[in-house]
Every structure is written in structure tokens, then in C-alpha cells.
Amino acid sequence: MIRKQTALVMPRTFSALLLVGGLALVRAEADVVTTVGSESLQGTVTFGEGDALEIASESGEKVQIALADLASLDLAFDGPPWLIGGSGVLTANGSFLSRPVIKMDGKVVIFGEQEDSLLLTRQNTAALFFQPLRSRDAEALRFNREGIVLRGGDFMSGAVVGLEEGRVTVDSLLLGRKSFAVQTEAIAVILRAPVAVEKEGWSLFLSDGSRLRSREITLTESGVLLNESPYRNHQITKSELRGIRREGGQPILGMFRERWMSLEPESPLAAAALSENAPMEELAEALAAIGEEQAKQEVARNAAKADWIRSQQIVSRLKAMAARGAANVGRMQGQVQDKVRRVEQDQKMAQQAAEDLERKVEMVEKAKMRVEEMKQELASLPREDADRLRGWEQKVRDAERQKQTAERAVHQARAIQRRYETRIKSGQRLVDMAEARVIKAREQKEKEDLAHRNAEEGLGPAKESYDRTSADLREIAEEYRRMEFLVQQRKNREEK
């Protein structure tokens, strides 16, 4: 049977709820130990074997605390106060495991990351929460019957067949077998009531929003060991812990109420519902208060939307800058390669000039040797042979001209070689300067890429904030319409 739940709210009950909401773990600057004798000690806690822990104060004084004398332990940690997780599993012993369930059949409940030390049977399971529980959803939450809580406040009684591939199946006497998506339709599945929460035991508060209940715990050097169903030598490390309490388990709805009040301290949805028999003055006050809250939420939604749009614009601008930076680096690298090619060409030409100079120097040496040979031959001729003398003198002059021509060629080759060497040095300086510019451009590109990545990372939270404020506004608007209907209904009844 499906029963529609009606949430009527009264904002002035906020302070009362804050007083009765229960004890939340707050962040401490140091570890705090409270004994059963109400003695409070601050310092650094070290776990040890033998069911005892040690706390060292700032002065270095160390005190051993037996587990039997421990009332509570609050561990220092960074971040906001501890709050129960939004979705997870409520066990029959009152534990809340803030972890996703991927499958449930007639025997066991299977988590996304299943551990051998945590075997949760269906018999030991009280409820599965698929989505963060809202205050109005809690109105349909009753542990006295098996069934499913749907979005919008409907509860369908029936035998829960199982959960598989993201859908939960329920057998209803009136509606038959129905299947619902856990991401969009089902809020929670109720199997049975947890044990009486007044029974004293230990509560372990974990960083992921879990609250583990156990009648007995064992301290180890690394943390806490649980060996009571559904745990089998289940180790909780100190880094996972936020605190330990000796207490009767706080009701699950009280812990969720703390979560609502912390996440939405001004929301009228976190207040208790008004009775239909409430005075007209209270109804009018509640309607006015919800209207004010709706206006505030519209401002918050619009601010979140503007922030999201601004974040998108920043991401687009930084993305364009990063793209220009990448293109700039590519262009500069192309310029470097072009300059390197020119230097390589000059080096080849300089090498050719050096080889040409070497050949021409050899030609000069040969021309000098030929001139010397000609002169020696001329000197050996008899002075009376005038014709032969004139002929050899002409040959000597020709050889000297050839030598001078070779020497001029050597000078030209040296000039060409020096010109290429100068071009190589100049070109190499240009290459070094271009490479330095590329390095700077790469550094600038890395900064722009980092800014772009950071902006993209900030885009997700901005979108989540917009979605959350939009959902809150829709929920408050629905509550406003409900209250308007109730007020009008009361007026019509009074007129009659």
C-alpha cells in the first residue's frame, strides 16, 4: 500500500532540535580522553596491546588508560565535525556503514569493496539507504514493517526480494512485484528494526561517516579490532577513527537530524512537522517563515548559479589561454628547428670551405716548388745561350704568376671560411636565444595548464552547489505549496 506523507514545518523549532539532536564529534586540536570517572585528559594518544591506550601530554607526561576505564576518546583531525554519512547500511545492531551496496539476495549483503573481515548477512541488516535521507523522507521511515521508501514520500509495503544491477525489487500484496532504480527512484529499503539502542556498548565513529556499534572491542597497536557479528577480526586503523564512545546507540534519525541541521541550519525542512490541529496563528507564522526561507534560498540558488557560470567562463578563458600557449610553444619550436637547420647548413658550407682551402694551400705549395725548380734550371743554363735563357725566364715568370693566382685563391677561400664561421656563431646565438624563449614559453604554458586544471576542478563543486541549492529550492517551494494548501483548507473550514 502506498501512503503519501505530508511534511508541515515550523521554523521556530530549530533551537529545540539543536538541543535534543544529540552529541556530534567536533574537531579537536589534540586527542581528548574522558574516563568513566569524568576525568578529561588532552595530548597524543597511542594505542597498545592489552586493551590499554597511552596519552602523552605536551609536557611529556604519559598516562596509561585501561579500556575498562575509558568513557570516550576524541581524536584530533582536520576538517569539519563528524557527521553520519548520507547513504549506506543500517545493521541490526545499530551500526551504520557508509559504503555502497551493489547486491543483496536472500542471504547476504555485498558491498562495492567487499572485505572478508566484514560479512553482513541479510538477517543482520535493518535498512539500506541508497540516497542521502532528507527530512521529509524520514516521515515515511518506519522500522515496524518491511518495504521501500520512494522519492516524494511514498512508502510501499512488501517483501524485499533483492538488489542487483542498480535496481531493488519488492513484492507487494496489492501491486505485485515492482522494481525501482536506486539512483533515481528508491530512497531506502526497510527490512527490520535495529536492536534497542539503549543497550550500552561501544560506538566507533569513522572518517567516512560510518558509526560502528559493538558490545566489545579490542585495542591493538594499529587501532581497534572488532570481532562481533557482522565483523570478523575487522581492523579499524587509527587514521580511520574520529572517536570512540561507551554509550547506548544514538537513534539513527537523531544522527540524521544532526546532519540536516549542520548541512542546512536555516532550512525549515529540518524542523518537526506541524500537526493539522495546530492553531491558525502557528500555521500563518510557519507559512510566512517558509516564504522568507524560500526567498533566501532563491538568493542562494542564484548566487550558486552565478558562481557556476563564472566558473565556466573562467575555465573557457583559461582553456583558450592554454591553447594559445601550446600553439606559441609549437611555433617557437618550429623557429628553433629552422634556425638549427640554417646553422647546420652553414656548418656544412664551412666544412666544404675548409676542404677547398686545404686543396688551394696544396696548390700554392706546388706552385712555389715549381718556381724554385724553374729558377734552379734557369741558373744552370750557360750565360752565352741567350735564346734558352729568355725562354726559361719566361717560364719562371709564368710559374710565379700561377703561384700568385693560387695565393689569391687561398686568401679568398680563407675569407669564405671565416664568413661561414661567423655565420655559424651568429646562428648559434640565435638558436640559444630561441631555445631560451621556448623554455620560458613552456614554463608559462605549464602555469596556464595548471590554472586551467585547477579551474576545471573548481567547476565540479560549483555545479554541485548549484544543483544542491536548486534541489533545496524545489523542496522548499513544495513545502510552501503544502503549507498554502493547509492554510487555505483551514480558512475554508472556518468560513463554513
C-alpha positions in Angstrom: 0.0 0.0 0.0 1.3 3.4 -0.9 0.7 6.2 1.6 1.6 9.8 0.8 3.4 11.6 3.6 2.7 15.3 4.4 5.5 17.4 5.8 4.3 20.5 7.6 7.1 22.5 9.1 7.6 25.1 11.9 11.0 27.0 11.7 10.9 28.2 15.3 11.6 24.6 16.5 15.2 24.8 15.3 16.7 25.7 18.6 14.8 22.9 20.3 16.1 20.4 17.8 19.6 21.6 18.2 19.3 20.9 21.9 17.9 17.4 21.6 19.7 16.4 18.4 22.5 14.5 20.2 26.2 14.7 20.6 28.3 15.2 17.4 32.1 14.7 17.3 33.8 18.0 16.9 37.3 18.6 15.6 39.8 18.9 18.5 43.3 20.4 18.4 44.6 17.4 20.4 43.4 13.9 21.4 40.9 14.0 24.3 40.4 11.1 26.6 37.5 11.0 29.1 37.4 8.4 31.8 34.4 6.8 33.4 35.2 9.0 36.4 34.6 12.1 34.2 38.4 13.0 34.2 39.5 14.6 31.0 43.0 14.3 29.6 44.4 16.0 26.5 47.5 15.1 24.5 48.6 12.5 21.9 47.0 9.0 22.1 48.9 5.9 21.3 47.2 2.5 21.0 48.8 -0.6 22.5 48.2 -4.2 23.0 46.5 -5.5 26.1 43.3 -3.3 26.0 45.0 -0.1 27.0 45.9 3.2 25.5 48.5 5.8 26.4 48.1 9.5 26.3 51.1 11.8 26.4 50.6 15.5 27.4 52.5 18.4 25.9 54.8 18.3 28.9 55.8 14.7 28.1 53.9 13.1 31.0 52.4 9.7 29.9 49.3 8.1 31.4 48.0 4.6 30.8 44.2 4.3 30.4 42.7 0.8 30.6 39.8 0.1 28.3 37.6 -0.6 31.3 38.2 3.0 32.5 37.6 4.6 29.1 34.4 6.6 28.6 35.2 8.3 25.4 38.1 9.2 23.0 38.0 12.1 20.6 40.9 12.0 18.1 42.3 15.2 16.7 41.7 15.6 13.0 41.4 18.3 10.3 38.1 19.2 8.7 34.5 19.8 9.8 32.9 18.0 12.7 31.9 14.3 12.3 28.5 13.7 10.7 26.9 10.4 9.8 27.2 9.5 6.1 24.4 10.3 3.7 23.9 6.8 2.3 24.8 3.4 3.5 23.6 0.4 5.5 22.0 0.3 8.9 22.7 -3.1 10.6 20.6 -4.9 13.1 23.0 -4.0 15.9 22.7 -0.3 15.2 25.8 0.2 13.1 25.7 2.5 10.1 28.2 1.5 7.4 28.7 4.4 5.0 29.5 2.4 1.9 27.6 1.5 -1.3 25.8 -1.8 -1.6 25.8 -3.4 -5.0 23.9 -6.6 -4.4 21.6 -8.2 -1.8 19.9 -11.6 -2.1 18.1 -13.8 0.4 21.3 -14.4 2.4 24.0 -11.7 2.2 24.6 -8.1 1.5 27.5 -7.4 -0.8 29.4 -4.1 -0.8 31.3 -2.4 -3.7 34.6 -3.2 -2.0 33.9 -6.5 -0.1 36.2 -7.5 2.7 36.5 -10.9 4.2 36.5 -9.4 7.7 33.0 -7.8 7.2 30.4 -10.3 6.2 26.9 -8.8 6.5 24.0 -11.2 6.2 20.5 -10.1 5.4 19.4 -11.3 8.8 21.8 -8.7 10.4 20.6 -5.9 8.1 18.0 -3.4 9.2 17.9 -0.9 6.2 19.7 0.1 3.1 19.9 3.9 2.3 20.6 4.5 -1.4 20.5 8.3 -1.4 21.1 10.9 1.3 18.0 10.9 3.5 16.0 14.1 3.6 13.9 15.3 6.5 10.6 14.8 4.7 11.7 11.3 3.6 12.2 10.4 7.2 8.5 10.8 7.8 8.0 7.6 5.8 10.8 5.8 7.7 9.2 3.2 10.0 11.0 0.1 11.1 7.8 -1.8 12.1 7.2 -3.0 8.6 9.2 -4.2 5.6 9.1 -2.2 2.4 10.6 0.6 0.3 10.7 4.4 0.7 10.3 6.2 -2.6 11.2 9.7 -3.6 8.4 12.1 -2.9 7.5 10.5 0.5 5.7 7.3 -0.7 6.1 4.1 1.2 5.3 0.7 -0.4 4.9 -2.2 1.9 6.1 -5.6 0.7 8.7 -8.2 0.9 12.1 -7.0 -0.4 13.2 -9.6 -2.9 16.7 -8.3 -3.5 19.0 -5.8 -5.1 21.0 -6.3 -8.3 22.4 -4.2 -11.1 21.2 -0.9 -9.6 17.6 -2.0 -9.1 15.7 -3.1 -6.0 12.7 -5.5 -6.3 9.8 -5.6 -3.9 6.8 -7.9 -3.8 3.6 -6.0 -2.8 0.4 -7.7 -1.9 -1.6 -5.0 -3.7 0.7 -4.0 -6.6 2.6 -7.2 -7.2 6.3 -7.4 -8.0 7.9 -3.9 -8.7 11.4 -2.9 -9.5 12.9 0.5 -8.7 16.2 2.2 -9.7 18.3 3.0 -6.6 19.8 6.1 -8.2 16.5 7.9 -9.1 13.5 6.2 -7.5 14.3 4.4 -4.3 15.4 6.3 -1.2 15.7 3.4 1.2 14.7 -0.2 1.9 13.4 -1.3 5.3 14.0 -4.9 6.3 13.6 -4.9 10.1 14.0 -2.8 13.3 17.5 -2.5 14.8 18.1 -3.7 18.3 17.2 -1.5 21.2 19.6 1.4 21.1 19.6 1.9 24.9 21.9 -1.1 25.3 25.3 0.1 26.4 28.2 -0.8 24.2 30.9 0.9 22.1 30.3 3.3 19.2 33.2 3.9 16.8 33.0 7.0 14.6 34.9 6.7 11.3 36.1 9.4 8.9 33.8 8.2 6.1 30.7 8.9 8.1 30.2 5.4 9.5 29.1 4.6 13.1 30.1 1.1 14.1 28.4 -0.5 17.2 29.8 -3.4 19.2 29.4 -4.7 22.7 33.1 -5.5 22.9 36.2 -4.0 21.3 39.9 -4.8 21.4 42.7 -2.3 21.3 45.7 -3.0 19.2 48.9 -1.1 18.3 47.3 0.0 15.0 43.8 0.8 16.2 40.7 -1.1 17.2 39.8 -4.7 16.4 36.1 -5.8 16.1 35.2 -9.5 16.3 31.5 -9.5 16.9 29.0 -10.1 14.1 29.0 -8.8 11.4 32.7 -8.3 12.0 35.4 -11.0 11.8 38.7 -9.7 13.1 37.8 -6.4 11.4 40.7 -3.9 11.9 39.9 -0.2 12.2 43.1 1.8 11.9 43.7 5.0 13.9 43.8 7.1 10.8 40.2 5.9 10.0 38.9 6.7 13.5 37.4 10.0 14.6 36.3 8.9 18.1 35.1 6.2 20.4 32.2 6.3 22.8 30.9 4.0 25.6 27.2 4.6 25.2 23.8 3.3 24.2 23.5 3.8 20.5 22.0 7.1 19.4 18.9 6.6 17.3 19.6 6.8 13.5 17.1 9.5 12.9 18.7 11.7 15.6 22.0 11.3 13.8 20.4 12.2 10.5 18.8 15.2 12.1 22.2 16.4 13.2 23.3 16.0 9.6 20.3 18.1 8.3 20.8 20.8 10.9 24.6 21.0 10.1 24.2 21.0 6.3 21.1 23.2 6.2 21.0 25.1 9.5 18.4 27.6 8.2 16.2 25.1 6.3 12.6 24.8 7.7 12.7 21.2 6.3 14.9 20.2 9.3 12.2 21.1 11.7 9.4 18.9 13.1 6.1 18.7 11.2 3.2 20.7 12.4 0.0 18.9 13.4 -3.1 19.5 11.3 -4.7 20.7 14.5 -2.1 23.4 15.1 -3.6 26.9 15.7 -4.1 29.2 12.7 -1.6 31.6 14.1 1.1 29.0 14.1 0.2 27.9 10.5 0.4 31.6 9.4 3.7 32.1 11.1 5.1 28.9 9.5 3.8 29.9 6.1 5.5 33.3 6.4 8.7 31.8 7.7 8.8 29.3 4.8 8.2 32.1 2.4 11.1 34.0 3.9 13.3 30.9 3.7 12.2 30.4 0.0 13.3 33.9 -0.8 16.7 33.3 0.9 17.1 30.0 -0.9 16.3 31.7 -4.2 19.1 34.2 -3.5 21.4 31.3 -2.6 20.5 29.4 -5.8 21.0 32.5 -7.9 24.4 33.1 -6.3 25.4 29.5 -6.8 24.2 29.7 -10.4 26.2 32.9 -11.0 29.3 31.3 -9.4 28.9 28.2 -11.7 28.5 30.4 -14.8 31.5 32.5 -13.7 33.5 29.3 -13.1 32.5 28.1 -16.6 33.7 31.4 -18.1 37.0 31.2 -16.2 37.5 27.6 -17.4 36.8 28.7 -21.0 39.2 31.7 -20.8 42.0 29.6 -19.2 41.4 26.9 -21.8 41.8 29.4 -24.6 45.0 30.7 -22.9 46.3 27.2 -22.6 45.6 26.5 -26.2 47.3 29.7 -27.3 50.3 28.9 -25.1 50.5 25.4 -26.7 50.4 27.0 -30.2 53.0 29.5 -29.1 55.3 26.8 -27.9 54.8 24.9 -31.1 55.5 28.0 -33.2 58.7 28.8 -31.3 59.9 25.2 -31.5 59.4 25.4 -35.3 61.5 28.6 -35.3 64.3 26.9 -33.3 64.3 24.0 -35.7 64.5 26.4 -38.7 67.5 28.2 -37.1 69.2 24.9 -36.3 68.8 23.8 -39.9 70.4 27.1 -41.1 73.3 26.6 -38.6 73.8 23.0 -39.9 73.8 24.3 -43.5 76.4 26.9 -42.6 78.5 24.2 -40.8 78.4 22.1 -44.0 79.4 25.0 -46.1 82.2 25.9 -43.6 83.5 22.3 -43.8 83.4 22.5 -47.6 85.3 25.8 -47.5 87.9 24.3 -45.1 88.4 21.4 -47.5 88.6 23.8 -50.5 91.2 25.9 -48.6 93.3 22.9 -47.9 93.3 22.0 -51.6 94.3 25.5 -52.6 97.1 25.7 -50.0 98.5 22.5 -51.5 98.3 24.1 -55.0 100.3 27.1 -53.6 102.9 24.8 -52.2 103.2 23.0 -55.6 103.4 26.4 -57.4 106.2 27.5 -55.1 108.1 24.3 -55.7 107.7 24.7 -59.4 109.0 28.3 -59.3 112.1 27.1 -57.3 112.7 24.3 -59.8 112.4 26.7 -62.7 114.8 29.1 -61.1 117.3 26.4 -60.5 117.0 25.2 -64.0 117.5 28.8 -65.2 120.6 29.3 -63.1 122.2 26.1 -64.6 122.0 27.4 -68.1 125.1 28.9 -69.7 125.1 32.7 -70.0 126.0 32.6 -73.7 122.8 30.7 -74.6 120.6 33.8 -74.8 117.7 32.2 -76.5 117.3 29.4 -73.9 117.8 32.0 -71.1 115.0 34.1 -72.4 112.7 31.1 -72.8 113.3 29.9 -69.2 113.0 33.4 -67.8 109.5 33.5 -69.4 108.7 30.1 -67.8 109.8 31.4 -64.4 107.6 34.4 -64.8 104.6 32.2 -65.8 105.2 30.0 -62.7 105.3 33.0 -60.4 102.0 34.3 -61.9 100.5 30.9 -61.3 101.8 30.9 -57.7 100.3 34.4 -57.1 97.0 33.2 -58.6 97.0 30.2 -56.2 97.8 32.5 -53.2 94.9 34.8 -54.2 92.6 31.8 -54.3 93.8 30.8 -50.8 93.0 34.2 -49.5 89.5 34.1 -51.0 89.0 30.6 -49.5 90.1 31.8 -46.1 87.6 34.7 -46.3 84.8 32.4 -47.3 85.6 30.0 -44.4 85.7 32.9 -41.9 82.4 34.2 -43.3 80.7 30.8 -42.7 82.3 30.5 -39.2 80.9 34.0 -38.3 77.5 32.9 -39.6 77.7 29.7 -37.5 78.5 31.7 -34.3 75.7 34.2 -35.1 73.2 31.5 -36.0 74.1 29.5 -32.8 73.5 32.6 -30.7 70.1 32.9 -32.4 69.4 29.2 -31.6 70.3 29.7 -28.0 68.1 32.7 -27.7 65.2 30.9 -29.4 65.6 27.9 -27.1 65.6 30.2 -24.1 62.3 31.7 -25.3 60.9 28.2 -25.8 61.8 27.3 -22.2 60.1 30.4 -20.9 57.0 29.7 -23.1 56.9 26.1 -21.8 57.0 27.4 -18.2 54.2 29.8 -19.0 52.2 27.1 -20.7 52.7 24.8 -17.6 51.4 27.6 -15.4 48.4 28.2 -17.7 47.7 24.4 -17.9 47.8 24.2 -14.1 45.4 27.2 -13.8 43.1 25.5 -16.3 43.1 22.2 -14.4 42.5 24.0 -11.1 39.6 25.9 -12.6 38.1 22.7 -14.0 38.4 21.0 -10.6 36.6 24.0 -9.1 33.9 23.7 -11.7 32.6 20.4 -10.2 31.9 21.8 -6.7 30.4 24.9 -8.3 28.0 22.8 -10.3 27.2 20.6 -7.2 26.5 23.7 -5.2 24.1 24.9 -7.9 22.4 21.5 -8.1 22.1 21.3 -4.3 20.7 24.8 -3.9 18.3 24.2 -6.8 17.1 21.0 -5.2 16.7 22.7 -1.9 14.7 25.5 -3.5 12.4 23.0 -5.2 11.9 21.2 -1.9 11.2 24.4 0.0 8.8 25.5 -2.8 6.9 22.2 -2.5 6.7 22.7 1.3 5.4 26.2 0.7 2.7 24.9 -1.6 1.7 22.3 1.0 1.5 24.9 3.7 -0.5 27.2 1.5 -3.0 24.4 0.9 -3.3 23.6 4.6 -3.8 27.3 5.4 -6.5 27.7 2.7 -8.1 24.4 3.8 -8.3 25.8 7.4 -9.7 29.1 6.2 -12.4 27.3 4.2 -13.3 25.1 7.2 -13.5 28.1 9.5 -15.7 30.1 7.0 -18.2 27.2 6.9 
